[in-house]
C-alpha cells in the first residue's frame, strides 16, 4: 500500500499518534515516563514545533502540535524515536524498534476543531494522570512541554480566565459525532476539517483530499444607524445633477449632540480637551463627551469647534455611507438633503456635465471610505477591550444623596487595576498594536470632565 502523503500548511496544527509495536508497554514505570518527557522537551525545542496538547499512555503517545516548517514534525518524531528507543533498549536489554511503523497524522482546521482535538487527547486518560497536558490547559499548572495555541490565548485575558473557559469546554456534554470524526480522520490520516477548509487545501496541494462535510460558517452583519442627519437620501446623479456644496464652516448641525463618535487614532487629539469614554451598549464605541446635559460645549456661538482638531465624524457631514440590503458588501453614498451646505446656486458641483463625479465628490467618497475602514478597526479594538473585562460603568453627577443629579450616564471607562492584572502576553500585544497608547490617552482624558464644568460655568457667566 502506498504511503499516505503528509500535508503541511503554515500555522496549521497536526494531530499525531505513535503506537507501540504489538501492544508493547513502552512506559513500564514512572522513570520511563519522565525520561520520555525530558526527550519531549528537548526535541520540541530543537525542532521548531509547538506542542499544544499531549498524553502518554503505556502503548500510545498522542499529541497536537504546530510545526513551524515542513520538516519540523518528521525531525521531531525521528528525534524522539531514536533517543527513546535507545534509552528503552538499553534499560531493558533488548534490540529493535518499539514503535509500530510510521506515526499517523491529521492536519487540523484550528478554528473549528482545535479544542475538540485537545479534549479528545486529554480525555484519553484520567484527570489525575501525571503525564498529560491536562494539568496546564485545565488547571494552569506549569508544563514546559506545552505552548499555548493562539486560540487558547483568546479564551481570556488572564491565565485564570483561559483555564476557566477551557474547563467549561472540558465539562460540557460530549459530542460523540465529532469524537468519531476526529478518530476516523486520524486513523485514515485525512484532514480534520470542514468542507470549505478542505476545498481550499485542495487548491494548495493540487489533488483531492478525503473529507466529510462539516457545515458552513455563519455570517453576521451588524448595521448601525447614523445620527446627526435629518433627511438622508441616496445620492443620485440625475436627481442631484445640479447640486452644489459649500465648505463646512458652521457646525451648528451638531449643536445638540451630547457625544461625538471617535476613531481610535483620534483619542489622543480629542482627548486632550474632552473626556473620551466607551459607550455601554452591547457593541461598544469610542466617543467624546461634549455636553453635561444641554447643548454641546465643544461648539461655540459661531458654530466653530473650540479646539484646533475637529473629529472626522463631523468632517464627513453631510455625506454618509450605507450598505444595501441585497448585498451588504456594496456601499451607496447618502447625503442629508436638508443640509444648509447644499445649494443649486453656489458652491462646488457634485457632478460634471456628463454625469461623472467631480473632484469634490471623489474627495468626499475617499474620505468616507477611509473613515469606514478606520471605524471598523476602532470597533474591533473597543470590542476587544470590552471583552477583556477591564471596563467599569461610570457617570457624571452633581450633589449627593437626595440632592444628587445625574448629568451624563451610560458610559464605561478602563479600570487601571484590572488593566494591570491582564496577562503579560496580552499587555505586550496591546503595546505592539498601539492599543495601550490609546488606553493611556483615554484614561488621561477623564481629567477633562472637570474641563466640561469649567466651560459650562464660563458660558453661564
C-alpha positions in Angstrom: 0.0 0.0 0.0 1.3 3.5 -0.9 2.2 5.7 1.9 -0.2 8.4 2.8 1.0 11.9 1.7 1.6 14.1 4.7 0.2 17.6 4.3 1.8 20.7 5.7 0.1 24.1 5.9 1.9 27.0 7.6 0.5 27.7 11.1 -1.9 24.7 11.0 -1.7 22.2 13.9 -1.3 18.4 13.3 -3.0 15.7 15.3 -0.4 12.9 15.7 -0.4 9.4 17.1 2.5 7.0 17.7 1.7 3.4 18.8 3.9 0.8 20.3 4.8 -2.4 18.5 2.4 -5.3 19.2 1.0 -3.5 22.3 4.4 -3.4 23.9 4.3 -1.4 27.1 6.8 1.4 26.2 6.3 3.0 29.7 6.8 0.4 32.4 7.3 2.7 35.3 7.4 6.3 36.3 11.0 6.8 35.4 10.2 5.7 31.8 7.6 8.4 31.5 9.9 11.0 32.9 12.7 10.0 30.6 10.3 10.4 27.6 9.1 13.8 29.0 12.7 15.0 29.1 13.2 13.9 25.5 10.0 15.7 24.5 11.2 19.0 26.0 14.5 18.8 24.2 13.1 17.6 20.9 10.3 20.1 20.6 12.6 23.0 21.4 15.2 21.8 18.9 12.9 21.1 16.0 10.7 24.2 15.8 7.5 22.5 17.0 4.9 23.9 19.5 3.0 21.2 21.4 -0.5 22.3 22.5 -1.8 19.0 24.0 -0.4 15.6 24.6 -0.9 12.4 26.6 1.5 9.5 27.3 -0.1 6.1 27.8 1.5 2.6 28.2 1.1 1.9 24.5 0.5 5.3 22.9 2.0 8.8 22.5 -0.6 11.2 21.1 -0.4 14.9 20.7 -1.5 18.1 18.9 1.3 20.4 17.7 2.0 23.2 15.2 5.2 22.7 13.2 6.9 25.8 12.1 8.1 24.3 8.8 7.5 21.4 6.5 10.3 19.2 8.0 9.8 20.1 11.7 7.3 17.3 12.6 9.3 14.5 10.9 12.5 15.7 12.5 10.7 15.8 15.9 9.4 12.2 15.5 12.8 10.9 14.4 14.5 12.6 17.3 12.0 11.1 19.8 12.2 7.6 18.2 16.0 7.5 18.1 16.5 8.8 21.6 13.8 6.9 23.5 14.3 3.6 21.6 18.0 3.8 22.7 17.0 4.5 26.3 14.4 1.8 26.4 16.5 -0.9 24.8 19.5 -0.2 27.0 17.4 -0.3 30.2 15.5 -3.5 29.3 18.4 -5.2 27.5 16.6 -5.6 24.1 17.2 -4.6 20.4 15.0 -3.4 17.6 12.2 -0.8 17.3 9.5 -0.4 19.9 7.1 1.6 17.7 4.5 0.4 15.2 5.8 1.7 11.8 5.2 5.4 10.8 3.3 7.8 13.0 -0.2 8.8 11.9 -1.1 12.4 11.5 -4.0 14.6 10.5 -3.9 18.2 9.7 -6.5 20.1 11.8 -8.6 23.1 10.9 -7.9 25.0 14.1 -10.8 27.5 14.1 -13.3 24.6 14.1 -11.6 21.6 15.7 -8.6 22.8 17.8 -10.4 22.5 21.1 -12.2 19.3 20.1 -8.9 17.6 19.3 -7.3 18.9 22.5 -10.2 17.4 24.5 -10.1 14.2 22.6 -6.4 13.8 23.5 -6.7 14.9 27.2 -9.7 12.7 27.9 -7.8 9.6 26.9 -6.5 9.4 30.5 -8.0 10.3 33.8 -7.6 13.9 35.2 -5.2 12.5 37.7 -2.8 11.1 35.1 0.5 12.8 35.6 1.8 12.7 32.1 -0.7 14.8 30.1 -1.1 18.4 29.1 -4.4 18.5 31.1 -2.5 19.9 34.1 -1.6 23.0 32.2 -4.6 23.5 30.0 -7.2 22.6 32.6 -5.6 23.6 35.8 -3.0 26.2 34.8 0.0 24.3 36.3 3.5 24.6 34.9 4.4 22.3 31.9 7.5 23.2 29.9 6.3 21.0 27.0 3.1 22.9 26.3 2.9 26.1 24.2 -0.5 27.8 24.2 -2.1 28.0 20.8 -3.2 31.5 19.8 -6.9 30.4 20.0 -6.4 29.2 23.6 -4.9 32.6 24.5 -8.0 34.2 23.1 -10.2 32.3 25.6 -9.4 35.1 28.1 -7.2 38.0 29.1 -5.8 36.3 32.1 -4.5 32.8 32.7 -7.3 32.2 35.2 -10.0 33.2 32.6 -8.5 30.9 30.0 -8.4 28.0 32.4 -12.0 28.6 33.4 -13.2 28.8 29.8 -11.3 25.7 28.8 -12.8 23.9 31.9 -16.3 24.7 30.5 -15.3 23.0 27.3 -13.9 20.0 29.2 -17.0 19.6 31.3 -19.6 20.1 28.6 -21.6 17.3 27.1 -19.6 15.0 24.7 -20.4 15.4 21.0 -19.8 11.8 20.0 -20.2 12.5 16.3 -17.3 14.9 16.5 -15.3 12.4 18.5 -15.8 9.7 15.9 -15.0 12.1 13.2 -11.7 13.1 14.8 -10.8 9.4 15.4 -11.6 8.5 11.8 -9.6 11.4 10.4 -6.5 10.4 12.4 -6.9 6.7 11.6 -7.3 7.4 7.8 -4.8 10.3 8.0 -7.3 12.6 6.3 -7.9 16.3 7.2 -9.8 17.1 10.3 -11.7 20.0 8.9 -14.8 21.4 7.2 -15.7 21.1 3.6 -14.7 24.7 2.7 -11.4 24.3 4.5 -10.5 21.1 2.6 -11.5 22.7 -0.7 -9.0 25.4 -0.1 -6.4 22.9 0.8 -7.0 21.0 -2.5 -6.3 24.2 -4.4 -3.0 24.4 -2.5 -1.8 20.8 -2.8 -3.3 20.2 -6.2 -5.0 16.9 -5.5 -8.2 15.6 -3.9 -8.4 15.1 -0.2 -10.9 12.7 1.6 -13.2 14.6 3.9 -16.7 14.8 5.4 -18.8 17.9 5.1 -19.0 19.7 8.4 -21.3 22.6 7.7 -20.8 26.1 6.7 -19.6 29.1 8.7 -22.2 31.5 9.9 -22.1 35.1 8.8 -23.1 38.1 10.9 -23.7 41.6 9.7 -24.2 44.3 12.2 -25.7 47.5 10.9 -25.8 50.7 12.9 -27.9 53.8 12.3 -26.4 57.2 11.9 -27.2 60.2 14.0 -26.9 63.9 13.2 -28.5 63.6 9.8 -32.1 64.9 9.3 -33.0 63.7 5.8 -30.7 61.0 4.5 -31.2 60.0 0.9 -29.2 58.1 -1.8 -27.1 60.4 -3.9 -28.4 60.2 -7.5 -26.6 61.7 -10.5 -29.9 62.6 -12.2 -31.8 63.9 -9.3 -28.8 65.7 -7.8 -27.0 66.7 -11.1 -27.3 70.4 -10.3 -26.4 70.1 -6.6 -23.5 72.1 -5.2 -21.8 72.0 -1.9 -20.3 74.7 0.2 -17.3 74.5 2.7 -18.0 73.0 6.1 -17.6 76.1 8.3 -20.7 76.0 10.6 -21.0 73.0 12.9 -24.3 74.0 14.4 -25.9 70.9 12.8 -24.2 69.0 15.7 -25.0 71.5 18.4 -27.4 69.2 20.1 -25.0 66.2 20.1 -24.0 65.2 23.6 -21.2 63.0 22.5 -19.2 62.6 19.2 -18.1 59.1 18.0 -14.3 58.9 17.6 -11.8 56.8 15.7 -9.1 55.1 17.7 -6.4 57.3 16.1 -8.3 60.4 17.3 -8.3 59.6 21.0 -5.1 61.4 21.8 -6.0 64.6 19.9 -9.6 64.9 21.0 -8.9 63.5 24.5 -6.5 66.4 25.1 -9.6 68.6 25.5 -12.6 66.4 26.2 -13.2 63.1 28.1 -13.1 60.1 25.8 -15.1 57.1 27.0 -16.7 53.8 25.8 -20.4 53.5 25.2 -22.2 51.0 27.5 -24.1 49.2 24.7 -23.7 45.7 23.5 -21.4 46.9 20.8 -19.1 49.5 22.5 -17.9 52.6 20.7 -15.3 55.2 21.5 -16.9 58.6 22.0 -16.1 62.1 23.3 -18.4 63.6 25.9 -19.1 67.2 24.9 -22.1 68.0 26.9 -23.4 68.0 30.5 -27.0 67.5 29.5 -27.7 70.6 27.4 -26.1 71.8 24.2 -22.6 70.9 23.0 -19.8 72.6 24.9 -17.4 71.9 22.1 -19.1 74.2 19.6 -19.1 77.9 20.3 -21.8 80.5 19.4 -20.2 81.0 15.9 -20.6 77.2 15.1 -16.9 76.6 15.5 -15.2 73.7 17.2 -13.3 75.2 20.2 -10.1 73.3 19.6 -7.9 73.1 16.5 -8.7 69.4 15.7 -12.3 68.7 14.5 -13.3 65.0 14.8 -13.7 63.2 11.4 -17.3 62.2 12.3 -18.2 65.8 11.9 -16.0 66.5 8.9 -17.7 63.8 6.8 -21.0 65.6 7.1 -23.3 66.0 5.0 -22.2 62.7 3.4 -22.5 59.1 4.7 -22.0 55.5 3.5 -24.5 52.7 3.9 -24.8 49.0 2.9 -27.6 47.7 0.6 -29.9 45.0 1.9 -29.4 42.9 -1.2 -25.6 43.0 -0.9 -24.0 44.1 2.4 -20.6 44.4 0.8 -22.0 47.0 -1.7 -21.9 50.6 -0.4 -24.0 53.5 -1.5 -23.4 57.3 -1.0 -26.0 59.1 1.1 -26.5 62.8 1.6 -28.5 64.9 4.1 -30.8 66.7 1.6 -31.8 69.2 4.3 -28.3 70.3 5.0 -27.7 74.0 4.5 -24.4 73.2 2.9 -26.2 72.1 -0.3 -27.3 74.7 -2.9 -28.1 74.9 -6.6 -26.8 78.4 -7.0 -23.4 78.5 -5.3 -20.6 76.1 -4.2 -18.7 73.3 -5.9 -20.5 70.9 -8.2 -21.0 67.3 -7.2 -21.3 66.1 -10.8 -19.8 67.2 -14.0 -22.0 67.9 -17.0 -21.7 64.4 -18.4 -22.8 62.9 -15.1 -19.3 61.9 -13.9 -18.2 62.5 -10.3 -16.4 65.8 -9.7 -13.1 66.0 -7.9 -15.1 67.4 -4.9 -17.3 64.3 -4.8 -14.3 62.0 -5.3 -12.6 63.6 -2.4 -15.7 63.1 -0.2 -16.1 59.4 -1.2 -12.4 58.7 -0.5 -12.8 60.4 2.9 -15.9 58.3 3.7 -14.2 55.1 2.6 -11.2 55.8 4.8 -13.5 56.7 7.7 -15.4 53.4 7.4 -12.3 51.4 7.3 -10.8 53.1 10.3 -14.2 52.8 12.2 -14.2 49.1 11.6 -10.7 48.9 13.2 -11.9 51.1 16.1 -15.0 48.9 16.8 -12.8 45.8 16.8 -10.4 47.4 19.3 -13.3 48.6 21.5 -14.8 45.2 21.4 -11.5 43.6 22.4 -11.1 45.9 25.3 -14.7 45.4 26.5 -14.3 41.6 26.3 -11.2 41.8 28.5 -13.4 42.8 31.4 -11.4 45.9 32.3 -14.3 48.4 31.7 -16.5 49.7 34.5 -19.6 51.9 34.4 -19.3 55.5 35.3 -21.5 58.6 35.4 -21.1 62.3 35.8 -23.3 63.8 38.5 -23.5 66.8 40.9 -24.7 66.9 44.5 -25.1 64.0 46.9 -27.9 62.0 48.4 -31.4 63.4 47.6 -29.6 66.4 46.1 -27.7 64.2 43.6 -28.4 64.9 39.9 -27.0 62.7 37.2 -25.9 64.7 34.2 -24.4 62.0 32.0 -24.5 58.2 32.3 -24.5 55.1 30.1 -20.7 55.0 29.5 -17.7 53.0 30.7 -14.1 53.7 31.4 -11.0 51.5 31.9 -10.2 50.3 35.4 -6.5 50.7 35.8 -6.2 47.8 38.4 -8.0 45.4 36.1 -5.8 46.6 33.2 -2.7 45.8 35.1 -4.0 42.4 36.0 -4.1 41.2 32.4 -1.6 38.6 31.3 1.8 39.8 30.2 1.3 38.5 26.7 -1.9 40.4 26.3 -0.3 43.6 27.5 2.7 43.1 25.3 0.5 42.5 22.3 -1.5 45.7 23.1 1.7 47.7 23.4 2.8 46.5 19.9 -0.5 47.3 18.4 -0.7 50.8 19.9 -3.8 49.9 22.0 -2.0 50.8 25.2 -1.2 54.2 23.9 -4.9 54.7 23.1 -5.9 53.5 26.6 -3.5 55.8 28.3 -4.9 58.7 26.3 -8.4 57.6 27.3 -7.6 57.5 31.0 -5.8 60.8 30.9 -8.7 62.4 29.1 -11.0 61.7 32.0 -9.4 64.6 33.8 -11.3 66.8 31.3 -14.6 66.0 32.9 -13.7 68.9 35.1 -13.0 71.0 32.0 -16.6 70.5 30.9 -17.8 72.0 34.1 -15.4 74.9 33.7 -16.6 75.6 30.1 -20.3 75.4 31.2 -19.6 77.8 34.0 -17.9 80.3 31.7 -20.8 80.2 29.3 -23.4 80.7 32.0 -21.5 83.7 33.3 
